[in-house]
Amino acid sequence: MKKNLIITFAILLLPLTIFAQSKTVTGVVNDDQGLPLPGVTIQFRGTDNLGAVTNFDGEFSIAIQAAKKQVLVFSYVGFQTIELDVTELTTVNLSMEIDTAELDEVVVIGYGTVLKKDVTGSISSVKVDENIANQTNGVDQLLQGRAAGVQVSQNSSALGSGVSVRIRGTNSLRGNNEPLYVVDGIIIASAGEDVVHSGGIGNDGQEVQNGLTGINPRDIESIEVLKDASATAIYGSRGANGVVLITTKKGEKGNVKINAFHTTTFRSIRKKYDMLDGVGYARYQNESWEINNGNQNFPYEIDDSGNVYSTGPNASDNPLQYFDWQSIVYEQTMSQRLGFSASAGSENGNYYISGGIGDESGIVANSGVKSGDLRINLNQDLNKNLKLQARATAFFTETDFANSGDLIGTANQSFVRSTLVFRPIIPAADENFIEDLDASNPYSWINDFTDISKEKRFIGS
């Protein structure tokens, strides 16, 4: 009888013991922007059993045993899986980071997901390496040769000249084949149809503009190039030529991180062509005119000692006065860029601030680009239901062009060609060529004409 009483008492105490060895863990799961994630799967590590699923507000509740170590696994499509030891915890608040890698069912592209069956060959992702970004001055250089199906070409070798980006060739009936640029969700207006050089005098000697100007490569986290169905599915007809998605950096959780950079670049022409000197040019021209029954253009005489004397009435025709246009026009230059960035983050927010200035000089005299940029990215949780996100960028560029890509002067030829074919016995500063729009004198074009383009932009959201 006594034995039965003990057994009965033990059975009555068993539920109390079990209850005392378990506890409930509650919490909220958000994404990296602070928005709740519904449908997050929560399991015990090492098991396949479903423990819990977050509701529409990202909240969950799960019972665990308190007597031993418990690790919960949080997983969600498109986000990085998190394992968390909750043995000593009763409340959990998680922030899940986006997984930019390709998934089995979908591919995450920064501003949405695309079914994998639509992705084959239609999306190129470029992860921006900091070392590479420090060596480049534009987004076009980050894309060139690093994204399949993307052709990047610069219309001229001049600094600040236009850049053409073609995604899978020419496919527009309207003549504008430039892709759509989206920076942090904001559509950026580019030069569009004007980015392709006309090949004539339509632009009055000025270089076409670069639609990617003002985007600092050092501020870029990643670039996705959308092609085919993936582009039109998200952006409609505006994405018919493809879409270039640019995601800029944001602050990371931890202490303040400060970076500073300074680059110095030296430029010079790789090789100069061997040209005729003044006497050689005069001899060539005189022989040509004599063959065609004409008079000598540049008459000269050579005495018994081999000395050459000009016999022409015009001093400008003196073959002894030789001007090497390549040495006059081209020069070795130095360019500098410097800037900084500061970033930090906490549980409630993060920030990223960067700025820079540049002074670049081209190898053609009196050509170059001066620029400056400033970017601020801010994320802050004001309270449980209110979040502040701010994106602002401002920049300016002042470009002094050298007409290297257009057709100039009476010869209707490019500036570079003029340095080779213009006669070398005309003085560089001949008054007959100053302020003459029909002149082909390359020295006059770089010294007597002003061709400056200024651009200022402010973009915020």
Secondary structure, 3 states (H helix, E strand, C coil): CHHHHHHHHHHHHHHHHHHHCEEEEEEEEEECCCCECCCCEEEECCCCCEEEECCCCCEEEEEEECCCCCEEEEECCCECCEEEECCCCCEEEEEECECCCECCCEEECCCCEEEHHHCCCCEEEEECCHHHHCCCCCHHHHHCCCCCCEEEEECCCCCCCCEEEEECCCCCCCCCCCCEEEECCEEECCCHHHHCCCCCCCCCCCCCCCCCCCCCHHHEEEEEEECCHHHHHHHHHHHCCCEEEEEECCCCCEEEEEEEEEEEEEECCCCCCCCCCHHHHHHHHHHHHHHCCCCCCCCEEECCCCCEEECCCCHHHCCCCCCCHHHHHECCEEEEEEEEEEEEECCCEEEEEEEEEEEEECCECCCEEEEEEEEEEEEEECCCCCEEEEEEEEEEEEEECCCCCCEECCCCEEHHHHHHHCCCCCCCCCHHHCCCCCCCCHHHHHHCCCCEEEEEEEEEC
